[in-house]
Every structure is written in C-alpha cells, then in structure tokens.
C-alpha cells in the first residue's frame, strides 16, 4: 500500500518522529513522508509512533490500496481541519 504521513508534534518530539519515519519512508517535505509499505510494516510504524506521541500531538496517515480509494487514519488530537479528499 502507498502511505503518506503528515505530522504536527511538539518540538521536543519532532526529531524523534522524523528519525523514526526516515527508517520506513522517504522525506518529501518538512513534516511529510511517503512510500510503499506492507500492512505489517504500517502496523509496526503506527505502534512505534504511538509510543512516542502524546495526546496533544497529531499524526495523520493517508493510505491507498488501489487507484480508486484513499483512506485516512490519525493518532492524537483532531485539528478541526475539513477533509478535502473525495
């Protein structure tokens, strides 16, 4: 599956999250990473991120299994941003 990760975390944990994501994904922009992952690797990554973040941090996952559907998943607080994906 193709995965895009976007994060907004406290600056104390920012470098930890960035180092972790670099193990699994390619760094595209400041807080954006992307690449293909297996579902097992996705679960592993999500578990590791949950162990670092707190409830004030926000990490969003956008993943695609095929060319027609985009799914999203989130860890942390909801920033009240409207979903723009269809």
PDB file with SEQRES, HELIX, SHEET and CRYST1 records, atoms N, CA, C and O in Angstrom:
SEQRES   1 A   86  UNK UNK UNK UNK UNK UNK UNK UNK UNK UNK UNK UNK UNK          
SEQRES   2 A   86  UNK UNK UNK UNK UNK UNK UNK UNK UNK UNK UNK UNK UNK          
SEQRES   3 A   86  UNK UNK UNK UNK UNK UNK UNK UNK UNK UNK UNK UNK UNK          
SEQRES   4 A   86  UNK UNK UNK UNK UNK UNK UNK UNK UNK UNK UNK UNK UNK          
SEQRES   5 A   86  UNK UNK UNK UNK UNK UNK UNK UNK UNK UNK UNK UNK UNK          
SEQRES   6 A   86  UNK UNK UNK UNK UNK UNK UNK UNK UNK UNK UNK UNK UNK          
SEQRES   7 A   86  UNK UNK UNK UNK UNK UNK UNK UNK                              
HELIX    1 AA1 UNK A   11  UNK A   24  1                                  14    
HELIX    2 AA2 UNK A   39  UNK A   52  1                                  14    
SHEET    1 AA1 5 UNK A  26  UNK A  29  0                                        
SHEET    2 AA1 5 UNK A  32  UNK A  36 -1                                        
SHEET    3 AA1 5 UNK A   2  UNK A   8 -1                                        
SHEET    4 AA1 5 UNK A  58  UNK A  64 -1                                        
SHEET    5 AA1 5 UNK A  70  UNK A  76 -1                                        
CRYST1    1.000    1.000    1.000  90.00  90.00  90.00 P 1           1          
ATOM      1  N   UNK A   1       0.838  -1.174   0.000  1.00  0.00           N  
ATOM      2  CA  UNK A   1       0.000   0.000   0.000  1.00  0.00           C  
ATOM      3  C   UNK A   1       0.883   1.238   0.000  1.00  0.00           C  
ATOM      4  O   UNK A   1       1.978   1.231   0.563  1.00  0.00           O  
ATOM      5  N   UNK A   2       0.402   2.298  -0.633  1.00  0.00           N  
ATOM      6  CA  UNK A   2       1.135   3.562  -0.664  1.00  0.00           C  
ATOM      7  C   UNK A   2       0.700   4.391   0.530  1.00  0.00           C  
ATOM      8  O   UNK A   2      -0.496   4.547   0.775  1.00  0.00           O  
ATOM      9  N   UNK A   3       1.662   4.925   1.277  1.00  0.00           N  
ATOM     10  CA  UNK A   3       1.376   5.626   2.525  1.00  0.00           C  
ATOM     11  C   UNK A   3       1.973   7.028   2.505  1.00  0.00           C  
ATOM     12  O   UNK A   3       3.114   7.222   2.087  1.00  0.00           O  
ATOM     13  N   UNK A   4       1.187   8.006   2.962  1.00  0.00           N  
ATOM     14  CA  UNK A   4       1.650   9.372   3.185  1.00  0.00           C  
ATOM     15  C   UNK A   4       1.416   9.682   4.661  1.00  0.00           C  
ATOM     16  O   UNK A   4       0.316   9.476   5.174  1.00  0.00           O  
ATOM     17  N   UNK A   5       2.449  10.178   5.344  1.00  0.00           N  
ATOM     18  CA  UNK A   5       2.341  10.529   6.760  1.00  0.00           C  
ATOM     19  C   UNK A   5       2.629  12.019   6.915  1.00  0.00           C  
ATOM     20  O   UNK A   5       3.623  12.532   6.401  1.00  0.00           O  
ATOM     21  N   UNK A   6       1.742  12.698   7.631  1.00  0.00           N  
ATOM     22  CA  UNK A   6       1.873  14.118   7.928  1.00  0.00           C  
ATOM     23  C   UNK A   6       1.781  14.264   9.439  1.00  0.00           C  
ATOM     24  O   UNK A   6       0.888  13.695  10.066  1.00  0.00           O  
ATOM     25  N   UNK A   7       2.702  15.025  10.028  1.00  0.00           N  
ATOM     26  CA  UNK A   7       2.669  15.132  11.482  1.00  0.00           C  
ATOM     27  C   UNK A   7       2.826  16.568  11.958  1.00  0.00           C  
ATOM     28  O   UNK A   7       3.431  17.404  11.286  1.00  0.00           O  
ATOM     29  N   UNK A   8       2.264  16.836  13.139  1.00  0.00           N  
ATOM     30  CA  UNK A   8       2.397  18.104  13.845  1.00  0.00           C  
ATOM     31  C   UNK A   8       2.558  17.738  15.310  1.00  0.00           C  
ATOM     32  O   UNK A   8       1.573  17.492  16.007  1.00  0.00           O  
ATOM     33  N   UNK A   9       3.801  17.702  15.778  1.00  0.00           N  
ATOM     34  CA  UNK A   9       4.090  17.285  17.149  1.00  0.00           C  
ATOM     35  C   UNK A   9       4.882  18.381  17.854  1.00  0.00           C  
ATOM     36  O   UNK A   9       5.442  19.270  17.214  1.00  0.00           O  
ATOM     37  N   UNK A  10       4.919  18.303  19.167  1.00  0.00           N  
ATOM     38  CA  UNK A  10       5.706  19.233  19.962  1.00  0.00           C  
ATOM     39  C   UNK A  10       7.171  19.152  19.540  1.00  0.00           C  
ATOM     40  O   UNK A  10       7.662  18.077  19.198  1.00  0.00           O  
ATOM     41  N   UNK A  11       7.867  20.284  19.565  1.00  0.00           N  
ATOM     42  CA  UNK A  11       9.238  20.308  19.062  1.00  0.00           C  
ATOM     43  C   UNK A  11      10.183  19.404  19.858  1.00  0.00           C  
ATOM     44  O   UNK A  11      11.246  19.037  19.358  1.00  0.00           O  
ATOM     45  N   UNK A  12       9.815  19.043  21.082  1.00  0.00           N  
ATOM     46  CA  UNK A  12      10.629  18.113  21.878  1.00  0.00           C  
ATOM     47  C   UNK A  12      10.648  16.727  21.246  1.00  0.00           C  
ATOM     48  O   UNK A  12      11.642  16.010  21.359  1.00  0.00           O  
ATOM     49  N   UNK A  13       9.562  16.344  20.583  1.00  0.00           N  
ATOM     50  CA  UNK A  13       9.453  15.007  19.994  1.00  0.00           C  
ATOM     51  C   UNK A  13       9.624  15.017  18.473  1.00  0.00           C  
ATOM     52  O   UNK A  13       9.617  13.961  17.841  1.00  0.00           O  
ATOM     53  N   UNK A  14       9.775  16.187  17.894  1.00  0.00           N  
ATOM     54  CA  UNK A  14       9.841  16.306  16.433  1.00  0.00           C  
ATOM     55  C   UNK A  14      11.007  15.512  15.842  1.00  0.00           C  
ATOM     56  O   UNK A  14      10.825  14.799  14.855  1.00  0.00           O  
ATOM     57  N   UNK A  15      12.191  15.623  16.425  1.00  0.00           N  
ATOM     58  CA  UNK A  15      13.345  14.910  15.872  1.00  0.00           C  
ATOM     59  C   UNK A  15      13.199  13.393  16.029  1.00  0.00           C  
ATOM     60  O   UNK A  15      13.657  12.638  15.171  1.00  0.00           O  
ATOM     61  N   UNK A  16      12.570  12.943  17.108  1.00  0.00           N  
ATOM     62  CA  UNK A  16      12.337  11.506  17.294  1.00  0.00           C  
ATOM     63  C   UNK A  16      11.401  10.960  16.223  1.00  0.00           C  
ATOM     64  O   UNK A  16      11.650   9.899  15.649  1.00  0.00           O  
ATOM     65  N   UNK A  17      10.327  11.692  15.960  1.00  0.00           N  
ATOM     66  CA  UNK A  17       9.366  11.268  14.944  1.00  0.00           C  
ATOM     67  C   UNK A  17      10.036  11.259  13.571  1.00  0.00           C  
ATOM     68  O   UNK A  17       9.853  10.321  12.796  1.00  0.00           O  
ATOM     69  N   UNK A  18      10.805  12.293  13.274  1.00  0.00           N  
ATOM     70  CA  UNK A  18      11.466  12.377  11.975  1.00  0.00           C  
ATOM     71  C   UNK A  18      12.447  11.220  11.771  1.00  0.00           C  
ATOM     72  O   UNK A  18      12.477  10.617  10.699  1.00  0.00           O  
ATOM     73  N   UNK A  19      13.242  10.909  12.783  1.00  0.00           N  
ATOM     74  CA  UNK A  19      14.189   9.793  12.684  1.00  0.00           C  
ATOM     75  C   UNK A  19      13.464   8.471  12.489  1.00  0.00           C  
ATOM     76  O   UNK A  19      13.892   7.634  11.695  1.00  0.00           O  
ATOM     77  N   UNK A  20      12.373   8.286  13.209  1.00  0.00           N  
ATOM     78  CA  UNK A  20      11.591   7.056  13.070  1.00  0.00           C  
ATOM     79  C   UNK A  20      11.011   6.933  11.668  1.00  0.00           C  
ATOM     80  O   UNK A  20      11.112   5.876  11.045  1.00  0.00           O  
ATOM     81  N   UNK A  21      10.408   7.997  11.171  1.00  0.00           N  
ATOM     82  CA  UNK A  21       9.795   7.945   9.845  1.00  0.00           C  
ATOM     83  C   UNK A  21      10.829   7.722   8.747  1.00  0.00           C  
ATOM     84  O   UNK A  21      10.530   7.079   7.740  1.00  0.00           O  
ATOM     85  N   UNK A  22      12.035   8.241   8.925  1.00  0.00           N  
ATOM     86  CA  UNK A  22      13.090   8.034   7.926  1.00  0.00           C  
ATOM     87  C   UNK A  22      13.505   6.568   7.809  1.00  0.00           C  
ATOM     88  O   UNK A  22      14.046   6.157   6.782  1.00  0.00           O  
ATOM     89  N   UNK A  23      13.254   5.776   8.857  1.00  0.00           N  
ATOM     90  CA  UNK A  23      13.546   4.337   8.790  1.00  0.00           C  
ATOM     91  C   UNK A  23      12.592   3.624   7.831  1.00  0.00           C  
ATOM     92  O   UNK A  23      12.955   2.612   7.232  1.00  0.00           O  
ATOM     93  N   UNK A  24      11.390   4.143   7.686  1.00  0.00           N  
ATOM     94  CA  UNK A  24      10.346   3.468   6.923  1.00  0.00           C  
ATOM     95  C   UNK A  24      10.008   4.142   5.588  1.00  0.00           C  
ATOM     96  O   UNK A  24       9.652   3.467   4.623  1.00  0.00           O  
ATOM     97  N   UNK A  25      10.123   5.485   5.536  1.00  0.00           N  
ATOM     98  CA  UNK A  25       9.592   6.253   4.415  1.00  0.00           C  
ATOM     99  C   UNK A  25      10.606   7.268   3.902  1.00  0.00           C  
ATOM    100  O   UNK A  25      11.648   7.492   4.518  1.00  0.00           O  
ATOM    101  N   UNK A  26      10.281   7.882   2.756  1.00  0.00           N  
ATOM    102  CA  UNK A  26      11.092   8.942   2.190  1.00  0.00           C  
ATOM    103  C   UNK A  26      10.581  10.298   2.671  1.00  0.00           C  
ATOM    104  O   UNK A  26       9.374  10.532   2.743  1.00  0.00           O  
ATOM    105  N   UNK A  27      11.519  11.183   2.998  1.00  0.00           N  
ATOM    106  CA  UNK A  27      11.195  12.525   3.465  1.00  0.00           C  
ATOM    107  C   UNK A  27      10.901  13.395   2.248  1.00  0.00           C  
ATOM    108  O   UNK A  27      11.775  13.596   1.406  1.00  0.00           O  
ATOM    109  N   UNK A  28       9.683  13.909   2.148  1.00  0.00           N  
ATOM    110  CA  UNK A  28       9.249  14.672   0.973  1.00  0.00           C  
ATOM    111  C   UNK A  28       9.280  16.169   1.252  1.00  0.00           C  
ATOM    112  O   UNK A  28       9.826  16.933   0.455  1.00  0.00           O  
ATOM    113  N   UNK A  29       8.704  16.598   2.367  1.00  0.00           N  
ATOM    114  CA  UNK A  29       8.694  18.000   2.780  1.00  0.00           C  
ATOM    115  C   UNK A  29       8.873  18.045   4.288  1.00  0.00           C  
ATOM    116  O   UNK A  29       9.055  17.007   4.923  1.00  0.00           O  
ATOM    117  N   UNK A  30       8.823  19.246   4.869  1.00  0.00           N  
ATOM    118  CA  UNK A  30       9.122  19.403   6.294  1.00  0.00           C  
ATOM    119  C   UNK A  30       8.505  18.332   7.187  1.00  0.00           C  
ATOM    120  O   UNK A  30       9.234  17.649   7.906  1.00  0.00           O  
ATOM    121  N   UNK A  31       7.224  18.169   7.164  1.00  0.00           N  
ATOM    122  CA  UNK A  31       6.549  17.196   8.028  1.00  0.00           C  
ATOM    123  C   UNK A  31       5.788  16.161   7.223  1.00  0.00           C  
ATOM    124  O   UNK A  31       4.750  15.672   7.668  1.00  0.00           O  
ATOM    125  N   UNK A  32       6.292  15.820   6.041  1.00  0.00           N  
ATOM    126  CA  UNK A  32       5.603  14.891   5.151  1.00  0.00           C  
ATOM    127  C   UNK A  32       6.557  13.795   4.697  1.00  0.00           C  
ATOM    128  O   UNK A  32       7.675  14.064   4.255  1.00  0.00           O  
ATOM    129  N   UNK A  33       6.090  12.549   4.815  1.00  0.00           N  
ATOM    130  CA  UNK A  33       6.845  11.377   4.376  1.00  0.00           C  
ATOM    131  C   UNK A  33       5.933  10.510   3.520  1.00  0.00           C  
ATOM    132  O   UNK A  33       4.714  10.526   3.693  1.00  0.00           O  
ATOM    133  N   UNK A  34       6.529   9.743   2.585  1.00  0.00           N  
ATOM    134  CA  UNK A  34       5.726   8.852   1.756  1.00  0.00           C  
ATOM    135  C   UNK A  34       6.556   7.693   1.233  1.00  0.00           C  
ATOM    136  O   UNK A  34       7.775   7.799   1.100  1.00  0.00           O  
ATOM    137  N   UNK A  35       5.886   6.580   0.935  1.00  0.00           N  
ATOM    138  CA  UNK A  35       6.489   5.413   0.296  1.00  0.00           C  
ATOM    139  C   UNK A  35       5.494   4.255   0.337  1.00  0.00           C  
ATOM    140  O   UNK A  35       4.422   4.357   0.934  1.00  0.00           O  
ATOM    141  N   UNK A  36       5.871   3.155  -0.308  1.00  0.00           N  
ATOM    142  CA  UNK A  36       5.089   1.922  -0.247  1.00  0.00           C  
ATOM    143  C   UNK A  36       5.485   1.134   0.992  1.00  0.00           C  
ATOM    144  O   UNK A  36       6.671   0.983   1.286  1.00  0.00           O  
ATOM    145  N   UNK A  37       4.489   0.631   1.720  1.00  0.00           N  
ATOM    146  CA  UNK A  37       4.715  -0.212   2.891  1.00  0.00           C  
ATOM    147  C   UNK A  37       3.760  -1.390   2.853  1.00  0.00           C  
ATOM    148  O   UNK A  37       2.671  -1.306   2.286  1.00  0.00           O  
ATOM    149  N   UNK A  38       4.178  -2.480   3.460  1.00  0.00           N  
ATOM    150  CA  UNK A  38       3.264  -3.599   3.642  1.00  0.00           C  
ATOM    151  C   UNK A  38       2.341  -3.269   4.817  1.00  0.00           C  
ATOM    152  O   UNK A  38       2.694  -2.441   5.656  1.00  0.00           O  
ATOM    153  N   UNK A  39       1.183  -3.892   4.892  1.00  0.00           N  
ATOM    154  CA  UNK A  39       0.309  -3.647   6.045  1.00  0.00           C  
ATOM    155  C   UNK A  39       0.987  -3.970   7.382  1.00  0.00           C  
ATOM    156  O   UNK A  39       0.730  -3.295   8.378  1.00  0.00           O  
ATOM    157  N   UNK A  40       1.839  -4.982   7.413  1.00  0.00           N  
ATOM    158  CA  UNK A  40       2.550  -5.336   8.647  1.00  0.00           C  
ATOM    159  C   UNK A  40       3.520  -4.229   9.058  1.00  0.00           C  
ATOM    160  O   UNK A  40       3.610  -3.890  10.238  1.00  0.00           O  
ATOM    161  N   UNK A  41       4.240  -3.670   8.098  1.00  0.00           N  
ATOM    162  CA  UNK A  41       5.169  -2.576   8.393  1.00  0.00           C  
ATOM    163  C   UNK A  41       4.406  -1.325   8.828  1.00  0.00           C  
ATOM    164  O   UNK A  41       4.873  -0.576   9.687  1.00  0.00           O  
ATOM    165  N   UNK A  42       3.230  -1.100   8.232  1.00  0.00           N  
ATOM    166  CA  UNK A  42       2.395   0.033   8.629  1.00  0.00           C  
ATOM    167  C   UNK A  42       1.980  -0.102  10.093  1.00  0.00           C  
ATOM    168  O   UNK A  42       2.058   0.870  10.845  1.00  0.00           O  
ATOM    169  N   UNK A  43       1.546  -1.280  10.505  1.00  0.00           N  
ATOM    170  CA  UNK A  43       1.160  -1.506  11.897  1.00  0.00           C  
ATOM    171  C   UNK A  43       2.345  -1.302  12.835  1.00  0.00           C  
ATOM    172  O   UNK A  43       2.203  -0.719  13.910  1.00  0.00           O  
ATOM    173  N   UNK A  44       3.509  -1.783  12.422  1.00  0.00           N  
ATOM    174  CA  UNK A  44       4.724  -1.619  13.216  1.00  0.00           C  
ATOM    175  C   UNK A  44       5.066  -0.132  13.378  1.00  0.00           C  
ATOM    176  O   UNK A  44       5.362   0.322  14.483  1.00  0.00           O  
ATOM    177  N   UNK A  45       5.025   0.612  12.291  1.00  0.00           N  
ATOM    178  CA  UNK A  45       5.308   2.046  12.323  1.00  0.00           C  
ATOM    179  C   UNK A  45       4.305   2.772  13.210  1.00  0.00           C  
ATOM    180  O   UNK A  45       4.693   3.605  14.029  1.00  0.00           O  
ATOM    181  N   UNK A  46       3.037   2.469  13.057  1.00  0.00           N  
ATOM    182  CA  UNK A  46       1.997   3.123  13.843  1.00  0.00           C  
ATOM    183  C   UNK A  46       2.182   2.857  15.342  1.00  0.00           C  
ATOM    184  O   UNK A  46       2.001   3.757  16.163  1.00  0.00           O  
ATOM    185  N   UNK A  47       2.540   1.630  15.688  1.00  0.00           N  
ATOM    186  CA  UNK A  47       2.781   1.280  17.092  1.00  0.00           C  
ATOM    187  C   UNK A  47       3.949   2.096  17.649  1.00  0.00           C  
ATOM    188  O   UNK A  47       3.869   2.608  18.766  1.00  0.00           O  
ATOM    189  N   UNK A  48       5.027   2.219  16.883  1.00  0.00           N  
ATOM    190  CA  UNK A  48       6.196   2.974  17.341  1.00  0.00           C  
ATOM    191  C   UNK A  48       5.869   4.461  17.495  1.00  0.00           C  
ATOM    192  O   UNK A  48       6.336   5.101  18.438  1.00  0.00           O  
ATOM    193  N   UNK A  49       5.077   5.011  16.585  1.00  0.00           N  
ATOM    194  CA  UNK A  49       4.686   6.417  16.691  1.00  0.00           C  
ATOM    195  C   UNK A  49       3.811   6.637  17.920  1.00  0.00           C  
ATOM    196  O   UNK A  49       3.977   7.633  18.623  1.00  0.00           O  
ATOM    197  N   UNK A  50       2.885   5.723  18.188  1.00  0.00           N  
ATOM    198  CA  UNK A  50       2.020   5.843  19.363  1.00  0.00           C  
ATOM    199  C   UNK A  50       2.825   5.839  20.651  1.00  0.00           C  
ATOM    200  O   UNK A  50       2.425   6.476  21.626  1.00  0.00           O  
ATOM    201  N   UNK A  51       3.957   5.132  20.678  1.00  0.00           N  
ATOM    202  CA  UNK A  51       4.777   5.084  21.891  1.00  0.00           C  
ATOM    203  C   UNK A  51       5.545   6.386  22.123  1.00  0.00           C  
ATOM    204  O   UNK A  51       5.986   6.646  23.242  1.00  0.00           O  
ATOM    205  N   UNK A  52       5.708   7.205  21.088  1.00  0.00           N  
ATOM    206  CA  UNK A  52       6.448   8.463  21.208  1.00  0.00           C  
ATOM    207  C   UNK A  52       5.520   9.649  21.443  1.00  0.00           C  
ATOM    208  O   UNK A  52       5.856  10.545  22.217  1.00  0.00           O  
ATOM    209  N   UNK A  53       4.363   9.672  20.794  1.00  0.00           N  
ATOM    210  CA  UNK A  53       3.487  10.843  20.821  1.00  0.00           C  
ATOM    211  C   UNK A  53       2.633  10.913  22.084  1.00  0.00           C  
ATOM    212  O   UNK A  53       2.465   9.932  22.807  1.00  0.00           O  
ATOM    213  N   UNK A  54       2.105  12.105  22.318  1.00  0.00           N  
ATOM    214  CA  UNK A  54       1.151  12.310  23.407  1.00  0.00           C  
ATOM    215  C   UNK A  54      -0.178  12.730  22.800  1.00  0.00           C  
ATOM    216  O   UNK A  54      -0.298  12.843  21.580  1.00  0.00           O  
ATOM    217  N   UNK A  55      -1.172  12.962  23.642  1.00  0.00           N  
ATOM    218  CA  UNK A  55      -2.499  13.311  23.121  1.00  0.00           C  
ATOM    219  C   UNK A  55      -2.571  14.723  22.550  1.00  0.00           C  
ATOM    220  O   UNK A  55      -3.579  15.073  21.935  1.00  0.00           O  
ATOM    221  N   UNK A  56      -1.540  15.545  22.730  1.00  0.00           N  
ATOM    222  CA  UNK A  56      -1.520  16.889  22.137  1.00  0.00           C  
ATOM    223  C   UNK A  56      -0.888  16.887  20.742  1.00  0.00           C  
ATOM    224  O   UNK A  56      -1.004  17.873  20.015  1.00  0.00           O  
ATOM    225  N   UNK A  57      -0.225  15.794  20.363  1.00  0.00           N  
ATOM    226  CA  UNK A  57       0.402  15.668  19.046  1.00  0.00           C  
ATOM    227  C   UNK A  57      -0.613  15.167  18.033  1.00  0.00           C  
ATOM    228  O   UNK A  57      -1.645  14.600  18.392  1.00  0.00           O  
ATOM    229  N   UNK A  58      -0.305  15.385  16.763  1.00  0.00           N  
ATOM    230  CA  UNK A  58      -1.172  14.915  15.694  1.00  0.00           C  
ATOM    231  C   UNK A  58      -0.333  14.272  14.589  1.00  0.00           C  
ATOM    232  O   UNK A  58       0.613  14.874  14.082  1.00  0.00           O  
ATOM    233  N   UNK A  59      -0.693  13.043  14.227  1.00  0.00           N  
ATOM    234  CA  UNK A  59      -0.041  12.329  13.124  1.00  0.00           C  
ATOM    235  C   UNK A  59      -1.148  11.763  12.249  1.00  0.00           C  
ATOM    236  O   UNK A  59      -1.991  11.004  12.726  1.00  0.00           O  
ATOM    237  N   UNK A  60      -1.151  12.128  10.971  1.00  0.00           N  
ATOM    238  CA  UNK A  60      -2.172  11.644  10.040  1.00  0.00           C  
ATOM    239  C   UNK A  60      -1.537  10.705   9.036  1.00  0.00           C  
ATOM    240  O   UNK A  60      -0.431  10.939   8.550  1.00  0.00           O  
ATOM    241  N   UNK A  61      -2.263   9.632   8.732  1.00  0.00           N  
ATOM    242  CA  UNK A  61      -1.836   8.627   7.763  1.00  0.00           C  
ATOM    243  C   UNK A  61      -2.844   8.600   6.621  1.00  0.00           C  
ATOM    244  O   UNK A  61      -4.043   8.453   6.858  1.00  0.00           O  
ATOM    245  N   UNK A  62      -2.379   8.737   5.405  1.00  0.00           N  
ATOM    246  CA  UNK A  62      -3.219   8.578   4.216  1.00  0.00           C  
ATOM    247  C   UNK A  62      -2.666   7.394   3.455  1.00  0.00           C  
ATOM    248  O   UNK A  62      -1.485   7.370   3.111  1.00  0.00           O  
ATOM    249  N   UNK A  63      -3.516   6.406   3.189  1.00  0.00           N  
ATOM    250  CA  UNK A  63      -3.013   5.221   2.508  1.00  0.00           C  
ATOM    251  C   UNK A  63      -3.964   4.788   1.395  1.00  0.00           C  
ATOM    252  O   UNK A  63      -5.180   4.965   1.467  1.00  0.00           O  
ATOM    253  N   UNK A  64      -3.356   4.219   0.375  1.00  0.00           N  
ATOM    254  CA  UNK A  64      -4.081   3.828  -0.832  1.00  0.00           C  
ATOM    255  C   UNK A  64      -3.785   2.361  -1.113  1.00  0.00           C  
ATOM    256  O   UNK A  64      -2.624   1.963  -1.200  1.00  0.00           O  
ATOM    257  N   UNK A  65      -4.843   1.552  -1.255  1.00  0.00           N  
ATOM    258  CA  UNK A  65      -4.685   0.147  -1.628  1.00  0.00           C  
ATOM    259  C   UNK A  65      -4.831  -0.049  -3.126  1.00  0.00           C  
ATOM    260  O   UNK A  65      -4.254  -0.972  -3.699  1.00  0.00           O  
ATOM    261  N   UNK A  66      -5.589   0.804  -3.743  1.00  0.00           N  
ATOM    262  CA  UNK A  66      -5.767   0.733  -5.191  1.00  0.00           C  
ATOM    263  C   UNK A  66      -5.860   2.162  -5.714  1.00  0.00           C  
ATOM    264  O   UNK A  66      -5.713   3.106  -4.937  1.00  0.00           O  
ATOM    265  N   UNK A  67      -6.091   2.337  -6.955  1.00  0.00           N  
ATOM    266  CA  UNK A  67      -6.102   3.678  -7.529  1.00  0.00           C  
ATOM    267  C   UNK A  67      -7.419   4.420  -7.334  1.00  0.00           C  
ATOM    268  O   UNK A  67      -7.557   5.548  -7.807  1.00  0.00           O  
ATOM    269  N   UNK A  68      -8.380   3.824  -6.658  1.00  0.00           N  
ATOM    270  CA  UNK A  68      -9.700   4.437  -6.564  1.00  0.00           C  
ATOM    271  C   UNK A  68     -10.053   4.945  -5.176  1.00  0.00           C  
ATOM    272  O   UNK A  68     -10.899   5.829  -5.047  1.00  0.00           O  
ATOM    273  N   UNK A  69      -9.426   4.408  -4.133  1.00  0.00           N  
ATOM    274  CA  UNK A  69      -9.845   4.768  -2.790  1.00  0.00           C  
ATOM    275  C   UNK A  69      -8.661   5.242  -1.951  1.00  0.00           C  
ATOM    276  O   UNK A  69      -7.605   4.609  -1.932  1.00  0.00           O  
ATOM    277  N   UNK A  70      -8.851   6.360  -1.263  1.00  0.00           N  
ATOM    278  CA  UNK A  70      -7.860   6.889  -0.340  1.00  0.00           C  
ATOM    279  C   UNK A  70      -8.459   6.824   1.055  1.00  0.00           C  
ATOM    280  O   UNK A  70      -9.574   7.295   1.278  1.00  0.00           O  
ATOM    281  N   UNK A  71      -7.724   6.244   1.993  1.00  0.00           N  
ATOM    282  CA  UNK A  71      -8.173   6.124   3.374  1.00  0.00           C  
ATOM    283  C   UNK A  71      -7.298   6.998   4.255  1.00  0.00           C  
ATOM    284  O   UNK A  71      -6.164   7.313   3.893  1.00  0.00           O  
ATOM    285  N   UNK A  72      -7.825   7.394   5.421  1.00  0.00           N  
ATOM    286  CA  UNK A  72      -7.015   8.151   6.363  1.00  0.00           C  
ATOM    287  C   UNK A  72      -7.179   7.582   7.763  1.00  0.00           C  
ATOM    288  O   UNK A  72      -8.206   6.992   8.099  1.00  0.00           O  
ATOM    289  N   UNK A  73      -6.146   7.774   8.568  1.00  0.00           N  
ATOM    290  CA  UNK A  73      -6.100   7.309   9.942  1.00  0.00           C  
ATOM    291  C   UNK A  73      -5.351   8.376  10.723  1.00  0.00           C  
ATOM    292  O   UNK A  73      -4.529   9.090  10.149  1.00  0.00           O  
ATOM    293  N   UNK A  74      -5.615   8.501  12.018  1.00  0.00           N  
ATOM    294  CA  UNK A  74      -4.994   9.580  12.779  1.00  0.00           C  
ATOM    295  C   UNK A  74      -4.631   9.125  14.177  1.00  0.00           C  
ATOM    296  O   UNK A  74      -5.332   8.320  14.788  1.00  0.00           O  
ATOM    297  N   UNK A  75      -3.518   9.655  14.674  1.00  0.00           N  
ATOM    298  CA  UNK A  75      -3.104   9.485  16.065  1.00  0.00           C  
ATOM    299  C   UNK A  75      -3.059  10.868  16.677  1.00  0.00           C  
ATOM    300  O   UNK A  75      -2.482  11.781  16.086  1.00  0.00           O  
ATOM    301  N   UNK A  76      -3.652  11.048  17.844  1.00  0.00           N  
ATOM    302  CA  UNK A  76      -3.560  12.324  18.533  1.00  0.00           C  
ATOM    303  C   UNK A  76      -4.770  13.199  18.325  1.00  0.00           C  
ATOM    304  O   UNK A  76      -5.836  12.738  17.917  1.00  0.00           O  
ATOM    305  N   UNK A  77      -4.584  14.481  18.616  1.00  0.00           N  
ATOM    306  CA  UNK A  77      -5.695  15.417  18.633  1.00  0.00           C  
ATOM    307  C   UNK A  77      -6.170  15.773  17.240  1.00  0.00           C  
ATOM    308  O   UNK A  77      -5.388  15.812  16.290  1.00  0.00           O  
ATOM    309  N   UNK A  78      -7.442  16.027  17.135  1.00  0.00           N  
ATOM    310  CA  UNK A  78      -8.051  16.444  15.878  1.00  0.00           C  
ATOM    311  C   UNK A  78      -7.912  17.952  15.763  1.00  0.00           C  
ATOM    312  O   UNK A  78      -8.309  18.679  16.674  1.00  0.00           O  
ATOM    313  N   UNK A  79      -7.360  18.431  14.667  1.00  0.00           N  
ATOM    314  CA  UNK A  79      -7.097  19.857  14.479  1.00  0.00           C  
ATOM    315  C   UNK A  79      -8.269  20.578  13.832  1.00  0.00           C  
ATOM    316  O   UNK A  79      -8.110  21.722  13.405  1.00  0.00           O  
ATOM    317  N   UNK A  80      -9.431  19.958  13.744  1.00  0.00           N  
ATOM    318  CA  UNK A  80     -10.639  20.545  13.160  1.00  0.00           C  
ATOM    319  C   UNK A  80     -10.426  21.035  11.733  1.00  0.00           C  
ATOM    320  O   UNK A  80     -10.923  22.093  11.347  1.00  0.00           O  
ATOM    321  N   UNK A  81      -9.696  20.267  10.972  1.00  0.00           N  
ATOM    322  CA  UNK A  81      -9.477  20.577   9.562  1.00  0.00           C  
ATOM    323  C   UNK A  81     -10.442  19.743   8.755  1.00  0.00           C  
ATOM    324  O   UNK A  81     -10.583  18.545   9.000  1.00  0.00           O  
ATOM    325  N   UNK A  82     -11.099  20.350   7.811  1.00  0.00           N  
ATOM    326  CA  UNK A  82     -12.049  19.613   6.994  1.00  0.00           C  
ATOM    327  C   UNK A  82     -11.326  18.675   6.043  1.00  0.00           C  
ATOM    328  O   UNK A  82     -10.267  19.005   5.509  1.00  0.00           O  
ATOM    329  N   UNK A  83     -11.908  17.509   5.840  1.00  0.00           N  
ATOM    330  CA  UNK A  83     -11.333  16.518   4.948  1.00  0.00           C  
ATOM    331  C   UNK A  83     -11.547  16.974   3.499  1.00  0.00           C  
ATOM    332  O   UNK A  83     -12.685  17.189   3.082  1.00  0.00           O  
ATOM    333  N   UNK A  84     -10.469  17.122   2.737  1.00  0.00           N  
ATOM    334  CA  UNK A  84     -10.579  17.600   1.362  1.00  0.00           C  
ATOM    335  C   UNK A  84     -10.434  16.481   0.347  1.00  0.00           C  
ATOM    336  O   UNK A  84     -10.495  16.723  -0.858  1.00  0.00           O  
ATOM    337  N   UNK A  85     -10.242  15.249   0.827  1.00  0.00           N  
ATOM    338  CA  UNK A  85     -10.124  14.117  -0.087  1.00  0.00           C  
ATOM    339  C   UNK A  85     -11.499  13.547  -0.384  1.00  0.00           C  
ATOM    340  O   UNK A  85     -12.357  13.481   0.496  1.00  0.00           O  
ATOM    341  N   UNK A  86     -11.699  13.143  -1.600  1.00  0.00           N  
ATOM    342  CA  UNK A  86     -13.003  12.589  -2.008  1.00  0.00           C  
ATOM    343  C   UNK A  86     -12.883  11.127  -2.268  1.00  0.00           C  
ATOM    344  O   UNK A  86     -13.869  10.480  -2.621  1.00  0.00           O  
TER     345      UNK A  86                                                      
END                                                                             
